[in-house]
């Protein structure tokens, strides 16, 4: 029962944050993380294209990716599993590449920039490795890398959990943002490692 409740909470967070980019289309004006950006950056067409590509495709990847961990769907509906998988890979490639560009302009300078760059590279690497593995029919390796890939994707959720907590704790956004640039994904990788080890996928 506890496992089922945990998964429901996990799926709810994925869907909720996956749909979050819609807010940017529905709400006028600058809000959220955009408030920390300079006017010059916000007026850049290249940066805006990268930013909205990242959040829209990344949100979609988060929205559909959790379904891949539902065992009955993987077993009974193989075609659906494959279709969702292909969509996930495509959206990750687009969002991940865009994230590397916007990470360079991360608020707070070098520390958050490095944190988000590492996250983007890990997300891209694990997703590509998972795709190559399944193409070569290496099922266990595919499962292992997909767990790590989605753990990186789930950083979108953990960032939005940690950021308000740390901002309240330190009373300053910049300090919290520098920490969360790493805290949003490093623990996720540790959890992914523990899961893959428990499943004997390593």
SEGUNU-541898 format. One line per 3 residues: number of its first residue (from 1); for each residue x, y, z of N, C-alpha, C. Coordinates in Angstrom, 1 decimal, always signed. Atoms other than C-alpha are relative to their C-alpha. Last residue first. Layout:
! residues N
NUM> X:Y:Z:X:Y:Z:X:Y:Z ~ ...
***
This chain:
! residues 202
202> -1.3:-0.5:+0.2:+24.1:-2.3:-12.3:+1.0:-1.1:-0.2 ~ -0.2:-0.5:+1.4:+20.6:-3.5:-13.0:+1.4:+0.5:-0.2 ~ -1.1:+0.8:+0.6:+20.3:-5.7:-9.9:+0.2:+0.4:-1.4
199> +0.6:+0.8:+1.1:+16.9:-4.1:-9.0:+1.0:-0.9:-0.8 ~ +0.9:+0.9:-0.6:+18.3:-2.9:-5.7:-0.7:-0.9:-1.0 ~ -0.7:+1.0:-0.8:+21.3:-1.5:-7.4:-0.9:-1.0:+0.6
196> -0.5:+0.9:+1.0:+19.1:+0.3:-10.0:+0.8:-1.1:+0.7 ~ +1.0:+0.8:+0.7:+17.1:+1.8:-7.2:+0.5:-1.0:-0.9 ~ +0.5:+0.9:-1.0:+20.1:+2.9:-5.1:-1.1:-0.9:-0.6
193> -1.1:+1.0:-0.2:+21.8:+4.5:-8.1:-0.6:-1.1:+1.0 ~ +0.0:+0.8:+1.2:+18.5:+6.3:-9.0:+1.1:-1.1:+0.2 ~ +1.2:+0.8:-0.1:+18.3:+7.6:-5.4:-0.1:-1.0:-1.2
190> -0.3:+0.9:-1.1:+21.9:+8.9:-5.6:-1.2:-1.0:+0.2 ~ -1.0:+0.9:+0.6:+21.2:+10.5:-9.0:+0.3:-1.1:+1.1 ~ +0.8:+0.8:+0.9:+18.1:+12.2:-7.5:+0.9:-1.1:-0.6
187> +0.7:+1.1:-0.8:+20.3:+13.4:-4.6:-0.9:-0.9:-0.9 ~ -1.0:+0.9:-0.6:+22.5:+15.2:-7.2:-0.6:-1.1:+0.9 ~ -0.2:+1.2:+0.8:+19.6:+16.6:-9.2:+1.0:-1.0:+0.6
184> +1.2:+0.5:+0.7:+17.8:+19.5:-7.4:+0.3:-1.3:-0.8 ~ +0.8:+0.8:-0.8:+20.6:+19.9:-4.9:-1.2:-0.6:-0.7 ~ -0.7:+1.3:-0.2:+23.1:+21.1:-7.5:-1.0:-0.9:+0.8
181> -0.5:+0.4:+1.4:+21.3:+24.1:-9.0:+0.7:-1.3:+0.1 ~ +1.0:+0.9:+0.6:+19.4:+24.2:-5.6:+0.5:-0.4:-1.4 ~ +0.0:+1.3:-0.6:+22.5:+25.5:-3.8:-0.9:-0.9:-0.8
178> -1.4:+0.7:+0.2:+23.2:+28.4:-6.1:+0.0:-1.4:+0.5 ~ +0.0:+0.4:+1.4:+19.4:+29.2:-6.2:+1.4:-0.7:-0.3 ~ +0.9:+1.2:+0.2:+19.1:+29.3:-2.4:+0.2:-0.6:-1.4
175> -0.6:+1.1:-0.7:+22.0:+31.7:-2.1:-0.7:-1.3:-0.2 ~ -1.2:+0.4:+0.6:+20.5:+33.9:-4.8:+0.8:-1.1:+0.6 ~ +0.2:+0.9:+1.1:+17.0:+33.9:-3.4:+1.3:-0.5:-0.6
172> -0.6:-0.6:+1.2:+17.8:+35.3:+0.0:-0.1:-1.0:-1.1 ~ +0.5:-1.4:+0.2:+16.1:+34.7:+3.3:+0.5:+0.7:-1.2 ~ -1.1:-1.0:+0.1:+18.3:+31.7:+4.0:-0.4:+1.4:-0.1
169> -1.0:+0.3:-1.0:+15.6:+29.3:+5.2:+1.1:+1.1:+0.0 ~ +0.5:-0.3:-1.3:+12.8:+30.8:+3.3:+1.0:-0.1:+1.0 ~ +0.2:-1.4:+0.0:+14.7:+30.7:+0.0:-0.5:+0.5:+1.4
166> -1.4:-0.6:-0.3:+15.9:+27.2:+0.9:-0.1:+1.5:+0.0 ~ -0.5:+0.4:-1.3:+12.3:+26.0:+1.2:+1.3:+0.7:+0.4 ~ +0.7:-0.8:-1.0:+11.1:+27.9:-1.8:+0.4:-0.3:+1.4
163> -0.3:-1.4:+0.2:+13.9:+26.4:-4.0:-0.8:+0.9:+1.0 ~ -1.1:-0.6:-0.8:+13.8:+22.9:-2.6:+0.1:+1.5:-0.1 ~ +0.3:+0.3:-1.4:+10.3:+21.8:-3.9:+1.1:+0.7:+0.9
160> +1.1:-0.8:-0.5:+10.5:+23.6:-7.2:-0.4:-0.4:+1.4 ~ -0.4:-1.4:+0.0:+14.0:+22.2:-7.9:-1.1:+0.8:+0.6 ~ -0.8:-0.2:-1.2:+12.8:+18.7:-6.9:+0.5:+1.4:+0.1
157> +0.9:+0.1:-1.1:+10.1:+18.7:-9.6:+0.8:+0.4:+1.3 ~ +0.9:-1.1:+0.2:+12.3:+19.9:-12.5:-1.0:+0.1:+1.2 ~ -0.6:-1.2:-0.6:+15.0:+17.6:-11.2:-0.9:+1.2:-0.1
154> +0.8:-0.3:-1.3:+12.6:+14.8:-12.1:+0.6:+1.2:+0.7 ~ +1.2:-0.8:+0.4:+14.2:+14.9:-15.6:-0.8:+0.4:+1.2 ~ -0.4:-1.4:+0.5:+17.5:+13.9:-14.1:-1.1:+0.8:-0.4
151> -0.4:-0.7:-1.3:+15.8:+11.0:-12.2:+0.6:+1.4:-0.3 ~ +1.2:-0.6:-0.6:+14.1:+10.2:-15.5:+0.3:+0.6:+1.3 ~ +0.5:-1.1:+0.8:+17.5:+9.7:-17.2:-1.2:+0.7:+0.6
148> -0.8:-1.2:-0.2:+18.9:+7.7:-14.3:-0.5:+1.2:-0.8 ~ +0.2:-0.4:-1.4:+16.0:+5.3:-14.4:+0.8:+1.2:+0.3 ~ +1.2:-0.7:+0.0:+16.2:+5.2:-18.2:-0.4:+0.5:+1.4
145> -0.3:-1.4:+0.5:+19.9:+4.3:-18.0:-1.3:+0.8:+0.0 ~ -0.9:-0.8:-0.9:+19.2:+1.3:-15.8:+0.1:+1.4:-0.4 ~ +0.7:-0.3:-1.2:+16.2:+0.1:-17.9:+0.8:+0.8:+1.0
142> +1.0:-1.0:+0.4:+18.2:+0.2:-21.1:-0.8:+0.5:+1.2 ~ -0.8:-1.3:+0.1:+21.1:-1.6:-19.5:-1.0:+1.1:-0.4 ~ -0.3:-0.5:-1.3:+18.6:-4.3:-18.4:+0.8:+1.3:+0.0
139> +1.2:-0.4:-0.8:+17.0:-4.6:-21.8:+0.4:+0.6:+1.3 ~ -0.5:+0.1:-1.3:+20.1:-4.7:-24.0:-1.0:+0.5:+1.0 ~ +0.8:+1.0:-0.7:+18.2:-5.2:-27.3:+0.7:-0.4:+1.4
136> -0.8:+1.1:+0.0:+20.8:-3.2:-29.3:-0.5:-1.2:+0.9 ~ -0.2:+0.3:+1.5:+18.2:-0.6:-30.1:+0.9:-1.2:-0.1 ~ +1.2:+0.7:+0.5:+17.3:-0.8:-26.4:+0.0:-0.3:-1.5
133> +0.1:+1.3:-0.6:+20.8:+0.1:-25.4:-1.2:-0.8:-0.5 ~ -0.9:+0.9:+0.7:+21.2:+2.9:-27.9:-0.1:-1.4:+0.6 ~ +0.6:+0.3:+1.3:+18.0:+4.5:-26.5:+0.9:-0.9:-0.8
130> +1.2:+0.8:-0.1:+19.1:+4.2:-22.9:-0.5:-0.4:-1.4 ~ -0.5:+1.4:-0.4:+22.6:+5.5:-23.7:-1.2:-0.9:+0.1 ~ -0.6:+0.6:+1.2:+21.0:+8.5:-25.4:+0.5:-1.4:+0.2
127> +1.1:+0.2:+0.9:+18.8:+9.2:-22.4:+0.5:-0.6:-1.3 ~ +0.7:+1.2:-0.4:+21.7:+8.8:-20.0:-1.1:-0.4:-0.9 ~ -0.9:+1.2:+0.1:+24.0:+11.2:-21.9:-0.8:-1.3:+0.3
124> -0.2:+0.3:+1.4:+21.3:+13.9:-22.5:+0.7:-1.4:-0.1 ~ +1.3:+0.3:+0.6:+20.2:+14.0:-18.9:+0.1:-0.5:-1.4 ~ +0.4:+1.4:-0.6:+23.8:+13.8:-17.6:-1.3:-0.4:-0.6
121> -0.9:+1.0:+0.6:+24.8:+16.7:-19.9:-0.4:-1.4:+0.5 ~ +0.4:+0.2:+1.4:+21.8:+18.8:-18.9:+0.8:-1.0:-0.7 ~ +1.3:+0.7:+0.1:+22.5:+18.2:-15.2:-0.5:-0.2:-1.4
118> -0.2:+1.4:-0.4:+26.1:+19.1:-15.5:-1.3:-0.8:-0.1 ~ -0.6:+0.6:+1.2:+25.2:+22.3:-17.3:+0.3:-1.5:+0.3 ~ +1.0:+0.3:+1.0:+22.7:+23.1:-14.5:+0.6:-0.6:-1.3
115> +0.9:+1.0:-0.5:+25.3:+22.8:-11.8:-1.0:-0.4:-1.0 ~ -0.6:+1.4:+0.1:+28.0:+24.5:-13.8:-1.0:-1.0:+0.5 ~ -0.2:+0.3:+1.5:+25.8:+27.6:-14.4:+0.6:-1.4:-0.1
112> +1.2:+0.6:+0.5:+24.6:+27.5:-10.7:+0.1:-0.4:-1.5 ~ +0.4:+1.1:-0.8:+28.2:+27.9:-9.5:-1.3:-0.6:-0.5 ~ -0.7:+1.2:+0.3:+29.5:+30.2:-12.3:-0.6:-1.3:+0.7
109> -1.4:+0.2:+0.5:+27.1:+33.1:-12.1:+0.4:-1.5:-0.1 ~ -0.9:+0.3:-1.1:+24.0:+33.7:-9.8:+1.5:-0.3:-0.5 ~ -0.1:-1.1:-1.0:+21.3:+33.6:-12.4:+0.9:-0.5:+1.1
106> +0.7:+0.3:-1.3:+22.0:+31.0:-15.1:+0.3:+1.2:+1.0 ~ +0.5:-1.3:-0.5:+23.2:+32.5:-18.4:-0.7:-0.1:+1.3 ~ -1.1:-1.0:+0.0:+25.4:+29.6:-19.4:-0.4:+1.3:+0.5
103> -0.8:+0.1:-1.2:+22.6:+27.3:-18.3:+1.2:+0.9:+0.1 ~ +0.5:-1.0:-1.0:+20.4:+28.8:-21.0:+0.8:-0.2:+1.3 ~ -0.1:-1.5:+0.4:+22.5:+27.2:-23.7:-0.4:+0.9:+1.1
100> -1.5:-0.3:+0.0:+23.0:+23.8:-22.1:+0.2:+1.4:-0.3 ~ -0.4:-0.3:-1.4:+19.2:+23.7:-21.3:+1.5:+0.3:+0.1 ~ +0.4:-1.4:-0.3:+18.4:+24.1:-25.0:+0.5:+0.3:+1.4
97> -0.9:-0.9:+0.8:+20.3:+20.9:-25.8:-0.3:+1.4:+0.4 ~ -1.4:+0.1:-0.6:+18.5:+19.1:-23.0:+1.0:+0.9:-0.7 ~ -0.1:-0.7:-1.2:+15.1:+20.3:-24.1:+1.4:+0.0:+0.6
94> +0.2:-1.4:+0.3:+15.5:+19.2:-27.7:+0.1:+0.8:+1.3 ~ -1.1:-0.6:+0.9:+17.2:+15.9:-26.9:-0.2:+1.5:-0.2 ~ -1.2:-0.1:-0.9:+14.8:+15.2:-24.0:+1.1:+0.6:-0.8
91> +0.2:-1.2:-0.8:+11.7:+15.8:-26.3:+1.2:+0.3:+0.9 ~ +0.0:-1.2:+0.9:+13.0:+13.4:-28.9:-0.1:+1.2:+0.9 ~ -1.3:-0.2:+0.5:+13.8:+10.7:-26.3:+0.1:+1.3:-0.8
88> -0.9:-0.4:-1.1:+10.5:+11.0:-24.5:+1.4:+0.4:-0.5 ~ +0.4:-1.3:-0.3:+8.5:+10.8:-27.8:+0.9:+0.6:+1.1 ~ -0.6:-0.8:+1.1:+10.4:+7.7:-28.7:-0.3:+1.4:+0.2
85> -1.5:-0.1:-0.1:+9.7:+6.2:-25.3:+0.6:+0.8:-1.1 ~ -0.3:-1.0:-1.1:+6.0:+7.1:-25.4:+1.5:+0.1:+0.1 ~ +0.4:-1.4:+0.5:+5.7:+5.3:-28.8:+0.4:+1.1:+1.0
82> -1.0:-0.4:+1.0:+7.7:+2.2:-27.5:-0.3:+1.4:-0.5 ~ -1.3:-0.2:-0.7:+5.5:+1.9:-24.4:+1.1:+0.5:-0.9 ~ +0.2:-1.2:-0.7:+2.3:+2.3:-26.4:+1.3:+0.4:+0.7
79> +0.0:-1.1:+1.0:+3.5:-0.4:-28.8:-0.1:+1.3:+0.7 ~ -1.4:-0.2:+0.5:+4.4:-2.7:-25.9:+0.0:+1.2:-1.0 ~ +0.2:-0.9:+1.1:+0.9:-2.5:-24.3:+1.4:+0.5:-0.5
76> +1.2:+0.3:+0.8:+0.7:-5.6:-22.1:-0.1:+0.9:-1.2 ~ +0.2:+1.4:+0.4:+4.2:-5.7:-20.6:-1.1:-0.2:-1.0 ~ -1.2:+0.5:+0.7:+5.3:-2.1:-20.4:-0.2:-1.4:-0.6
73> -0.1:-0.7:+1.3:+1.8:-0.9:-19.6:+1.2:-0.5:-0.8 ~ +1.1:+0.6:+0.9:+1.4:-3.5:-16.8:+0.0:+0.6:-1.4 ~ -0.3:+1.3:+0.6:+4.8:-2.4:-15.4:-1.0:-0.6:-0.9
70> +1.2:+0.8:-0.4:+4.1:+1.3:-14.9:+0.1:-1.4:-0.7 ~ -0.3:+0.8:-1.2:+7.6:+2.8:-15.1:-1.2:-0.8:+0.5 ~ -0.9:+1.1:+0.4:+7.1:+4.1:-18.6:+0.4:-0.9:+1.1
67> +0.9:+1.1:+0.5:+4.1:+6.1:-17.5:+0.9:-1.2:-0.3 ~ +0.3:+0.8:-1.2:+6.5:+8.4:-15.5:-0.8:-1.3:-0.4 ~ -1.1:+1.0:-0.3:+8.0:+9.7:-18.8:-0.4:-0.9:+1.2
64> +0.2:+1.4:+0.6:+4.8:+11.3:-20.2:+1.0:-1.1:+0.6 ~ +1.4:+0.3:+0.0:+4.5:+14.6:-18.2:-0.2:-1.5:-0.4 ~ +0.4:+0.3:-1.4:+8.2:+14.9:-17.4:-1.4:-0.6:+0.0
61> -0.8:+1.2:-0.4:+9.1:+14.7:-21.1:-0.4:-0.5:+1.4 ~ +0.6:+1.1:+0.7:+6.3:+17.2:-21.9:+0.7:-1.4:+0.4 ~ +1.3:+0.2:-0.7:+7.6:+19.6:-19.3:-0.7:-1.2:-0.6
58> -0.3:+0.7:-1.2:+11.1:+19.2:-20.8:-1.2:-0.3:+0.8 ~ -0.3:+1.4:+0.3:+9.7:+20.0:-24.2:+0.4:-0.8:+1.2 ~ +1.1:+0.7:+0.6:+7.9:+23.1:-23.0:+0.3:-1.5:-0.3
55> +1.1:+0.3:-0.9:+10.5:+24.2:-20.5:-1.2:-0.7:-0.6 ~ -0.4:+0.8:-1.2:+13.5:+23.8:-22.7:-1.1:-0.3:+0.9 ~ -0.2:+1.4:+0.5:+12.0:+25.1:-25.9:+0.3:-0.9:+1.1
52> +1.3:+0.6:+0.2:+10.7:+28.1:-24.0:+0.0:-1.4:-0.6 ~ +0.7:+0.2:-1.2:+14.1:+28.9:-22.7:-1.3:-0.7:-0.1 ~ -0.6:+1.1:-0.8:+16.0:+28.3:-25.9:-0.8:-0.3:+1.3
49> +0.3:+1.2:+0.7:+13.6:+30.5:-27.9:+0.6:-1.2:+0.7 ~ +1.4:+0.3:-0.1:+13.8:+33.2:-25.3:-0.4:-1.3:-0.7 ~ +0.1:+0.5:-1.4:+17.6:+33.1:-25.2:-1.5:-0.4:+0.2
46> -0.7:+1.3:-0.1:+17.8:+33.4:-29.0:-0.2:-0.6:+1.4 ~ +0.8:+1.0:+0.7:+15.2:+36.2:-29.2:+0.6:-1.4:+0.2 ~ -0.8:+0.8:+1.0:+17.0:+38.2:-26.5:-0.9:-1.1:-0.7
43> +0.3:-0.6:+1.3:+14.7:+40.8:-24.8:+0.7:-0.8:-1.1 ~ +1.4:+0.2:+0.3:+14.6:+38.8:-21.6:-0.4:+0.5:-1.4 ~ +0.2:+1.5:+0.3:+18.4:+38.7:-21.5:-1.4:-0.3:-0.4
40> -0.7:+0.3:+1.2:+18.6:+42.5:-21.8:-0.1:-1.4:-0.4 ~ +0.9:-0.4:+1.1:+15.9:+43.0:-19.2:+0.7:-0.3:-1.3 ~ -0.2:-1.4:+0.4:+18.0:+41.0:-16.8:-1.0:+0.3:-1.1
37> -0.8:-0.2:+1.2:+16.7:+37.7:-15.3:+0.0:+1.5:-0.4 ~ -1.4:-0.1:-0.4:+15.6:+37.1:-11.7:+0.9:+0.3:-1.2 ~ -0.2:-1.3:-0.7:+12.0:+37.8:-12.5:+1.4:+0.2:+0.4
34> -0.3:-1.1:+0.9:+12.1:+35.1:-15.1:+0.2:+1.3:+0.7 ~ -1.4:-0.1:+0.2:+12.4:+32.5:-12.4:+0.3:+1.1:-0.9 ~ -0.9:+1.2:-0.3:+8.8:+33.0:-11.4:+1.4:+0.3:-0.2
31> +0.2:+0.6:-1.4:+7.0:+35.9:-13.0:+0.9:-1.2:+0.1 ~ -1.1:+0.8:-0.4:+7.2:+38.3:-16.0:-0.2:-0.5:+1.5 ~ -1.0:-0.6:-0.8:+4.0:+39.5:-17.6:+1.1:-0.9:+0.5
28> -0.7:-1.1:+0.6:+0.9:+37.8:-18.8:+1.0:+0.5:+0.9 ~ -0.2:-1.2:-0.8:-0.2:+34.4:-17.6:+0.9:+1.1:-0.6 ~ +1.3:-0.5:-0.4:-1.6:+31.7:-19.9:+0.1:+1.3:+0.8
25> +0.8:-0.3:+1.2:+1.4:+30.8:-22.0:-1.3:+0.7:+0.5 ~ -0.7:-1.1:+0.7:+3.9:+30.9:-19.0:-0.8:+0.5:-1.3 ~ +0.3:-1.2:-0.7:+1.3:+28.9:-17.0:+0.7:+1.2:-0.7
22> +1.2:-0.6:+0.5:+1.4:+26.2:-19.6:-0.3:+1.3:+0.7 ~ -0.4:-1.0:+1.0:+5.0:+25.5:-18.5:-1.2:+0.6:-0.7 ~ -0.3:-1.3:-0.5:+3.5:+23.9:-15.3:+0.4:+1.0:-1.1
19> +1.0:-1.0:+0.5:+1.9:+21.0:-17.0:+0.3:+1.4:+0.3 ~ -0.1:+0.2:+1.5:+4.9:+18.7:-16.4:-0.9:+1.0:-0.7 ~ -1.2:-0.8:+0.5:+5.1:+20.1:-12.9:+0.1:-0.1:-1.5
16> +0.2:-1.4:-0.4:+1.6:+18.8:-12.1:+1.1:+0.9:-0.5 ~ +1.1:-0.6:+0.8:+1.9:+15.6:-14.1:-0.1:+1.5:+0.3 ~ -0.5:+0.0:+1.4:+5.3:+14.6:-12.5:-1.0:+0.7:-1.0
13> -1.0:-1.0:+0.2:+4.1:+15.6:-9.1:+0.5:+0.1:-1.4 ~ +0.7:-1.3:-0.2:+1.0:+13.5:-9.4:+0.9:+1.2:-0.2 ~ +0.7:-0.2:+1.3:+3.0:+10.5:-10.7:-0.7:+1.4:+0.0
10> -1.0:-0.2:+1.1:+5.3:+10.6:-7.7:-0.6:+0.4:-1.3 ~ -0.6:-1.3:-0.3:+2.4:+11.0:-5.2:+1.0:+0.4:-1.1 ~ +1.1:-1.0:+0.4:+0.6:+8.1:-6.9:+0.5:+1.4:+0.2
7> +0.0:-0.1:+1.5:+3.9:+6.1:-6.8:-1.0:+1.0:-0.4 ~ -1.2:-0.8:+0.4:+4.3:+6.8:-3.0:+0.0:+0.2:-1.6 ~ +0.2:-1.4:-0.4:+0.7:+5.7:-2.4:+1.2:+0.9:-0.4
4> +1.0:-0.6:+0.9:+1.3:+2.5:-4.3:-0.3:+1.4:+0.3 ~ -0.7:-0.1:+1.3:+4.5:+1.7:-2.4:-1.0:+0.6:-1.0 ~ -0.9:-1.1:-0.1:+2.8:+2.4:+0.9:+0.7:+0.3:-1.3
1> +0.8:-1.2:+0.0:+0.0:+0.0:+0.0:+0.9:+1.3:+0.0
***
